[in-house]
Amino acid sequence: MKVLVLGATGATGRLVVQQLIKRNVEVKIVVRRLNDELEKMIINGPLECLIGSISEFELNKYISLINDCDAVISCLGHNITLKGILGRPRKLVTNCIKNVCEAIQENKKVKIILMNTTANRNSKINEKYSLRDQMVFSLLSFLLPPHKDNVEAAKFLSNTVGENNPRIKWTAVRPDTLINEEKETEYEIFESPQRSPVFDAGKTSRINVAHFMTELLLNEELWERWRFKMPVIYNAES
C-alpha cells in the first residue's frame, strides 16, 4: 500500500506519517521545503517527498501524485495566524479534496480519509445540535473562512462523491478539541458527537487521531464499519 498524506508537516499530519512509516507503509508527501526531521525520515523509512505548494498544483500534477497511491489522508488546515485565517486560499481543504477526487482515474480505487471537525454536522443522519451551538457555527461560518472550508470539504465528499462512486471510498474523521500528547491513549469512536462541540467540548489527542486514521486504512473490518460515515473520536475519560 502507498498513501499520499496531505498536510504532512502539520501537527497531526506529521504524526500520521510517523504511524504509517512505523508500520512499513509507503508514504508520499508534498512539502514547501525539507527540514532535518523529514530528511532523517527519508533516509530511514519508505518516504517519498515532493517539493511544492499543493494549493498551486494543476490537475495534471494531482494525477501524477495519485496514480501510484492506494489512499489519500488529508490533514490539511489553515495556519492559525491572521493571514492563515483570513488570507488565501480560503478553500484550501475543499479545493484539494475536489482535485484529488477529480484526479483519481477510472482504473483506480482509492480510499480517502479527511480529518474534519465536530463543528461539522452530518446532515445525512440528521444530527441535531443545540440552538446555541447552531448560532455559534453560523457566526463562525461568516467570520472564519477555515471553519466554512472544513464543512464544505466534508459536504463535498458526502453529497457530491456520495456512496456510489466506483473509484472512491471515503470517511471523514471528526475529532473534538485537539490536544498534544506524547503517547497514544485509549479513545472512543461514535457515529455522532456525544456532547456540545462549543459549550461542553471533549478532548482528542492528535496522536490518537493519527492512530485511528492509520487503523482505518490497515484494518479492513474497521474500514467497512466507518466508510461513508463521519466518525467522532474522543479520548477515553478516566
C-alpha positions in Angstrom: 0.0 0.0 0.0 1.1 3.5 -0.8 -0.5 6.6 0.9 -0.5 10.2 -0.1 -0.6 12.4 3.1 -1.6 16.0 2.6 -0.8 18.4 5.3 2.1 16.2 6.3 4.1 18.8 8.2 1.2 19.9 10.3 0.7 19.0 14.0 -1.4 16.0 13.2 -0.2 15.2 9.7 3.4 14.5 10.8 2.0 12.0 13.3 0.1 10.2 10.6 3.3 10.0 8.6 5.1 8.5 11.6 2.4 6.0 12.2 2.4 4.8 8.6 6.2 4.5 8.4 6.3 2.6 11.7 4.0 0.0 10.0 6.2 -0.1 6.9 3.6 1.6 4.7 4.9 3.6 1.8 4.2 7.3 2.1 4.2 10.2 -0.3 4.1 13.8 0.9 4.2 17.3 -0.6 6.1 20.0 1.4 7.2 23.5 0.6 10.7 22.7 1.9 12.7 20.0 3.6 13.7 20.0 7.2 16.1 17.9 9.3 13.2 15.7 10.6 12.0 14.9 7.1 15.5 14.2 5.7 16.0 11.7 8.5 12.7 10.1 7.8 13.5 9.8 4.1 16.7 8.0 4.9 15.2 5.7 7.5 11.8 5.0 6.1 9.7 4.4 3.0 9.0 8.1 2.4 8.8 9.9 -0.9 8.9 13.7 -0.6 7.9 16.1 -3.3 8.7 19.8 -3.1 5.9 22.3 -3.9 2.7 24.0 -2.8 -0.3 21.7 -3.1 -2.7 24.6 -3.3 -1.0 25.7 -6.6 -0.9 22.3 -8.3 -2.8 21.9 -11.6 -5.0 18.8 -12.2 -2.2 17.0 -14.1 0.0 17.3 -11.1 -2.6 15.8 -8.9 -3.0 12.9 -11.3 0.7 12.2 -11.2 0.6 12.4 -7.4 -2.1 9.9 -7.0 -1.5 7.4 -9.9 0.6 5.1 -7.8 -1.3 5.6 -4.5 -4.0 3.4 -2.9 -5.2 6.0 -0.4 -5.1 9.7 0.5 -5.2 11.1 4.0 -5.8 14.8 4.3 -4.8 16.6 7.4 -4.8 19.9 5.6 -5.7 23.0 7.6 -5.2 26.7 7.8 -2.3 28.3 9.8 -3.6 29.9 13.0 -2.4 33.3 12.0 -4.2 36.4 10.7 -3.0 35.6 7.2 -3.8 31.9 7.5 -7.3 32.5 8.8 -8.4 35.4 6.6 -6.0 35.1 3.6 -6.0 33.0 0.5 -6.5 30.2 -0.4 -9.8 30.4 1.6 -10.9 27.0 0.3 -7.6 25.2 0.7 -9.1 21.9 2.1 -12.2 21.9 -0.2 -10.3 22.6 -3.4 -7.7 20.0 -2.6 -10.3 17.3 -1.9 -12.1 18.2 -5.1 -8.9 18.0 -7.1 -7.9 14.7 -5.5 -11.3 13.2 -6.4 -11.1 14.5 -10.0 -7.6 13.2 -10.4 -8.5 9.6 -9.5 -8.6 7.8 -12.8 -11.2 5.2 -13.9 -8.9 2.3 -13.4 -8.1 3.3 -9.8 -9.8 2.6 -6.5 -8.7 4.9 -3.8 -9.6 5.4 -0.1 -9.9 9.0 1.1 -9.7 9.9 4.8 -10.4 13.5 5.6 -9.6 15.0 9.0 -12.6 17.1 9.8 -14.2 18.5 13.0 -17.2 18.0 15.4 -18.2 21.5 14.4 -19.4 20.0 11.1 -22.9 18.5 11.4 -23.5 15.2 9.5 -26.8 16.1 7.8 -27.1 12.6 6.2 -28.0 11.1 9.6 -30.0 14.2 10.7 -27.7 15.2 13.5 -29.2 17.8 15.8 -27.1 20.5 17.5 -28.5 22.8 20.2 -29.7 26.2 19.1 -26.8 27.8 20.9 -24.3 25.6 19.0 -26.0 26.4 15.7 -25.8 30.1 16.4 -22.1 29.9 17.1 -21.4 27.8 14.0 -23.4 30.2 11.8 -21.3 33.0 13.2 -18.1 31.1 12.6 -19.0 30.3 9.0 -19.4 34.0 8.4 -16.4 35.2 10.3 -13.9 32.4 9.9 -13.3 31.0 6.4 -11.3 27.9 7.7 -14.5 26.7 9.5 -16.6 27.1 6.4 -13.8 25.4 4.4 -13.8 22.3 6.7 -17.6 22.0 6.5 -17.7 22.3 2.7 -14.9 19.7 2.2 -16.9 17.1 4.1 -20.1 18.1 2.4 -18.4 17.6 -1.0 -17.5 14.0 -0.1 -20.9 13.3 1.4 -23.1 15.0 -1.2 -21.1 15.1 -4.4 -18.9 11.9 -4.2 -21.5 10.1 -2.2 -21.6 6.3 -1.8 -22.0 5.1 -5.4 -18.7 6.2 -7.0 -16.9 3.1 -8.1 -13.5 4.7 -7.7 -13.7 6.4 -4.3 -14.4 5.3 -0.8 -14.2 7.9 1.9 -14.6 8.7 5.6 -14.3 12.0 7.5 -12.8 11.7 11.0 -14.2 14.3 13.4 -12.0 15.0 16.5 -13.2 17.3 19.2 -10.8 19.9 20.8 -7.3 18.8 19.7 -4.6 18.5 22.2 -1.0 17.3 22.1 0.0 14.1 23.9 3.3 12.2 23.7 1.8 8.7 23.5 -1.4 7.0 22.3 -4.1 6.5 24.9 -7.4 4.8 24.9 -10.0 6.5 22.7 -13.7 6.1 21.8 -15.4 6.3 18.4 -19.0 7.4 18.0 -21.2 7.9 15.0 -22.2 11.4 16.2 -21.0 13.9 18.8 -21.8 13.0 22.4 -21.6 16.5 23.8 -21.8 20.1 22.7 -18.8 20.9 20.5 -18.9 24.5 21.8 -20.2 24.6 25.4 -19.1 21.1 26.6 -16.3 20.1 24.2 -14.3 16.9 24.7 -10.7 16.4 24.1 -8.9 14.4 21.4 -5.2 14.0 21.2 -3.6 14.4 17.8 -1.7 11.1 18.2 -4.9 9.3 18.8 -6.4 10.8 15.6 -3.3 9.7 13.7 -3.6 6.2 15.1 -7.2 5.8 14.3 -6.8 7.0 10.7 -3.9 4.6 10.2 -6.1 1.8 11.7 -8.9 2.7 9.3 -6.5 2.1 6.3 -5.0 -1.1 7.5 -7.9 -2.8 9.3 -10.5 -3.7 6.6 -13.2 -4.6 9.2 -12.8 -1.2 10.8 -12.9 0.5 7.4 -16.1 -1.3 6.4 -17.6 -0.1 9.7 -16.9 3.6 9.0 -16.7 4.1 5.3 -19.1 6.7 4.0 -19.5 8.0 7.6 -18.1 10.7 9.8 -16.9 9.0 13.0 -16.3 11.2 16.0 -13.2 10.5 18.1 -12.7 11.4 21.8 -10.1 10.5 24.3 -11.5 8.0 26.7 -12.3 9.6 30.0 -10.6 8.1 33.1 
